[in-house]
Amino acid sequence: MGEKDVQNPDSLAPVAVEGTDIEVEAAAMNRGRSRTIAFFATALVVVGVGTGWLMSGLDETRTLAAAGQTLSEIDRTGFDRFWGCALKGVDVRSLDTEADLIYQVQIRSTNGGIRYARQVNQRCLETLDEVETLLNSVNAPPDLEPRVQNMVKSVTALRAAWKRYIGFMTRSSGEYDLEAARPHLTSIGQGWSGFKSEYQKAKQSLRESSEL
């Protein structure tokens, strides 16, 4: 009677299981579930952060591409179109310096006089208004925004210089006075070169950003 009873393996009676063993096993299972849940929660956070970073990068790439395309169109179909009107027969892209541009304006002013001034005023200047409006609508990234604003300032200065020059031309009588016209011509040249310089710098910034 004092010996510990051993259950017959063929018996149909319920097997006695130690309560302590069940508690240990349950605790281990709970710890396993907790670790699994923590793992998946961490994975979801990582995936979410990665997806957000990827989408942010894609948005920035699209913004850069759109800004670059818009600036190219403004330069080609806006700025160059103005000069194609003001300097008919001249490929303005072939002009390297302000002096080259001023010389072309001077020739037409000498030969055309008031008629040339009126032509620029009536047929060409409105294109600069369009260029300024388009530049102000560019969705530029922060690094590019100063360049775009400098392009706007150059266009504004160029339009103002042309208006002063047209006023000078229409008030003049007799032969074309180059010395009197020189300050106006200089301002026109500076407006042209200022825009082209900022445009080239903007293109360089876009290239550098796209390579990052």
Protein Blocks (a to p, Z undefined) as FASTA:
>chain_A
ZZccdddfkbcbdcdddfklmmmmmmmmmmmmmmmmmmmmmmmmmmmmmmmmmmmmmmmm
mmmmmmmmmmmmmmmmmmmmmmmmmmghiafklpmbfklmmmmmmmmmmmnmmmlmmmmm
mmmmmmmmmmmmmmmmpccdfklmmmmmmmmmmmmmmmmmmmmmmmmmmmpgcjddfklm
mmmmmmmmmmmmmmmmmmmmmmmmmmmmmmZZ
